[in-house]
Every structure is written in structure tokens, then in C-alpha cells.
């Protein structure tokens, strides 16, 4: 019930913020808002039709995945076609890079899951395999990119940027010795953070 009331107030807020120079569109929006409000308060509004959160980053990643996985798409089910993402500025250029991960049987096996690191424009920095989430951002850098700590095969592995790429298979990289630094940011903590998943 709280969700329905919240939706009603959001809709009313949208109506009150409309440009007063457009009375015709205002009347249409006002009518829709009033109808939605009455249905919401009456308990008859279908909240499953409310569009999911979407933004430019999600669209950018969706487009890139349809290109990167073009050959895979025919074999994938609807349940296979979703991803998680988190943004982090790996090279301190004031632009986020995107960590893209999956957690379904098409992309995950006994060794871990696959994923990507994308530039801010959607181009691929890296693909990676046999990874367990989350991924930790290290406190040191190589080639102006933060070093990464990946969990793979029940061990932590240290990945450094080399020639513009991180190693794609963390399981064969140097093992991380000791604990994760307390100030290391965490990305793609799919289970603990309950990240939103997006279809592609």
C-alpha cells in the first residue's frame, strides 16, 4: 500500500511540475495523473506496468552486449539475457568505466562467471572468465589504471593492467597474499548488494 501511495504522489508531483505554457498537454497529463491516482488509491492500478529504471548507461551496455554476443544470442533463452553493472572510475579521468557481470548458467560454470569491463563510451577494455563476485578495486595502479583483485577458484588473484588490458583469466594470475585492504572499493557484489538486473 505504501508503494501505491508513493507512486500516486510521484505522479501528482509530475503534474504540478509541468510547463504552464502548454495547457493542452497539461490537461492530458492531469487527466492521466488523476486516473492513475484514483486507481492507485482504489487499489486497481497495475503497478507491474511501471517501466523499470533505465538510463543512458544501461542502453549503452545493452547495445554493446548485442554486438559482443551476436553469435551467442540465438542459443540464449530469455532468462540468460540479463546483466548487472556497476560504474567505477579506474583511471581517475573523471569518467566511469563499467563492470558488467552475469549470474546465470549460460555465463557461469563450476569455475565462475564471465563478464566485461567497458570504457565510458562502451568500448571493451576487457572480457574476463572464471570469476566469482565481487571484484575488489586495489589501492595501487599500473599504467594509470587501478589494480584489481578477483576471486577465482576459492582464491584471490591480483590483476594489473598491461599493454592496455587486464588479464582475462584471473585464475592463472598471481595470488593475492593477505587480506583485502579495508579501503578497497567493491564492485559487482551481486548477492550482498542485491544489484538490479537488466535485460538485453
Number of C-alpha atoms within 10 A of each C-alpha: 9 7 10 20 14 12 18 21 14 14 18 17 12 13 19 13 9 14 10 10 8 9 12 10 13 17 12 12 18 19 13 14 20 16 12 20 22 14 15 20 14 10 13 12 16 11 12 7 7 8 7 9 8 9 8 8 16 17 14 15 24 19 13 18 19 14 12 14 11 10 10 11 16 8 9 12 9 10 10 17 19 17 21 22 23 19 18 17 15 20 16 11 10 9 14 17 22 25 22 21 29 22 21 15 11 16 16 18 14 8 14 18 21 22 22 20 22 21 18 18 14 18 13 16 17 16 19 17 20 23 26 24 21 18 20 22 22 22 15 12 15 16 13 13 20 19 21 23 24 26 21 22 16 11 13 24 21 20 26 21 17 11 8 13 16 20 18 18 17 25 23 14 16 13 17 15 10 7 7 15 11 7 10 15 13 16 20 22 18 20 10 9 10 10 14 13 15 17 12 17
